């Protein structure tokens, strides 16, 4: 029963990671995200409240690093977890070449970059549309291949640690605006989830989803 619960929790984390990756890829291609980032912060409304995510300060980072160390120690003590290199070797023995997939992904990314550069020099409408279609197909192949690699390596120690660290950081850097008077002239920001357990158990799915997506863009989008 304990193993089943652990696997269920892992699957949920992996699905959250997949969902975030897809949304992150969509956000990278919008100027709107660049517009709303101010002073390394992103403000957004949810359920009538004003929230923001910010890049972690020194205190935040110390907290995250401490939890990351604890999680790494926990994973390494569990013999059912393997490092990425070990998983790749095991898959290779079964005829699945992860390295070849990663090389293919690099080629697809390079091809996409070439198409994007070419697109910037073309003015003929029909050719532009053809190139855009080719770029879309390349990006879809990249996404599908990335998800395939994620499926194979989702349970490696590095992946589990990254998912946990990103999730914990998203919890730490989410703040809500508190109005100190009725007129709203005086206000301050404070951490919304006081503990990681509150973040995990929250039923505010829209809020936690937006938090994670905005955090991904803020931390990795530039």
N, C-alpha and C positions, 0 to 999 in steps of 0.2 A: 504493500500500500504506500509506504514511504517513497519507494522508487517511482511509483506511478505519479504521485503528487509532484516529485522533483521534475519528472519528465514534462508534466503538464505546465509547470512554471517556466521551464526552459523553452517550451514551444511558444508560450505566450510572449516571452521576451524576444524570441527570434521573430515572431510575426510582427511585433511592435517595431523591431529594427527594420524589417522589410518595408513596412508601411512608411516609416520615417524616411527611408532611403528614396522611395518613389516620390514622395512629396518634396523632399529636399531637391531632387533632380528637377522637378517642375519649378520650384522656387528660384533656382539658379537662373532660369531663363526669363525672369520677370523683372522689369525695372521697378515695379512697385516695392519689392523688398529693399532695394537700394534706397528708395525714397524714405521709407519709414525708419531706417536705422539712423539714430542720432546719438552722438556721444557714446558709441558702443553699447547702445540700449535699444530695445524694441518695445514700444508701448502698444497695447491692444485691449479692446474691450471684450468682456465675456460675462454674460448673465448680469448686465447692468453695472458691473464693476470695472475699474480701470486697473490693468495689470501691466507689469513690465518684466522683461528678462534682460539681464546685464551680464557682461563678461565678469567672471569671478575675480574678486579682489584677493589680496594676500590671505586674509582670514578664511575666506571661502575655500580657497585652493588648499590651504592647510587641512581643513576639515575633509575635503574630498580625497586628498592624498592619504590621509590616515585611514579612511574607510576602504580605499583601494588596496592598501597594504593588507588590511584584515581579510578582504575578499580573496586576494591572491593566496594568502596563507591557507584559507579555507579550501580553495580549489585544489591546491597542491597536496593537501592532506587526503583528498578523495582520489583513490586509485582509479575510479571510473572516468576521470577526466584526463585527457592527453593534450600535449602541446600541439600546435599547428603542424610542426615538422613531423611529428609522429603520425598524425592523421594522414598527411600527404604520403608518407612512406607506406602506410597500411593500404591506402587506396591504390597506390601504384602497384602493389603486390596483387591487387584484385583486378588490375587492368584499367583503372581509372586514373588518367594523368592530369592532375590538378595544375601542374606547372604549364602544361601545354595549353590548358584553358586560359591561364593567366597571360600567357604570351599572345594568344589569340585576342584577348581583351585589349592588350596594348596596341595591337595592329588596328583593331576597330577604332580605338580612340584616336590614333594617328590619322586614319582615313577620314574620320569625322572632322578633324582639324583642317585637313587639306580642303575638304568640301566647303567648310565655313570660310576659309580664306578665298576660295574661288568665288563663292557667293558674293563676296564684297566687291568683286570686280565686274560682275555681270549686270547688265541693264535690261536685256531682252526678257520680257515677262514670262514667256513660255519656258525659257531655259532656267529662269529663276525658280519657277514652280517645280521643274524636274529635279533641280538640285536640292530644294527644300524637302522633296519627297525622299530623295536618297539619304539625306541627313536624318530624317525621321526614322527610316528603316535601319540605319546604322545605330542610332541611339536605342532603338527597340532591341536590336541584337545585343548591344552592350548591357542593357538592363536585364534581359533574359539570361545572359551568360553570368552576370554578376550575381543574380539570384540563385543560379545553379551552383556556383562556387560557395555562396553563403549557405545553401542547403547542405553541402558536403562538409563545410568547416564550421558550421554554426555552433557546434558543441565543444570546439577546442577551447583551451584555457584562455587564449588571447581574445577570442571573440566574446566569451562569457564575461571576461573582465572589462572589455570595452563597453559592452552593453550596460553592465552594472554601473560603471563609472560615469557614462553619459547620463544615465537615468538619475543617478544620485546628484550629479552636477545640476541637471535641470531642476531638480527639487530645491536645491540650495539657492539658485539665482532667481527664482520666481518671487516677485514682490507684488503687493497690492497697495493701492493708494488709500490711505485713511484720512477722512476729512475730520479735522479737529473742532470745527464749529459748523453751525447750520448754514452759514453763508458760503462755506467752501473756500474761504480766503486763506485759512491756515490748514495745512495738510502735511502729511509725511508718508514715507514709504516704509513698509515692514515686510519681513519674510512671511509668505502666505502659509506654507506648510512648515510647521515647527519641527517635525521629525520626518524621516524617510518612510516610516511606517504609515504615517498619515497620507503621504503621497501615494504609496502603493495601494492603500485601501480606499482611496478616494473614488467616489462614484461620479465625480465631475469630469466625465470623459472628454467633453469638448475642451475644457480648460487644460487638462493634462496633455491632450494631443497637440493643441496649439503651442503649449509651453515647449514640448519636445521639438516640434518642427522649427519654431523660431530659434531655439537654442542651437540646433544643428546649423542653421544658416549663419547665425551670429558667430559661432565658433569656427566653422569650416568653410563659410561661403566666400571669404575674400582670398 
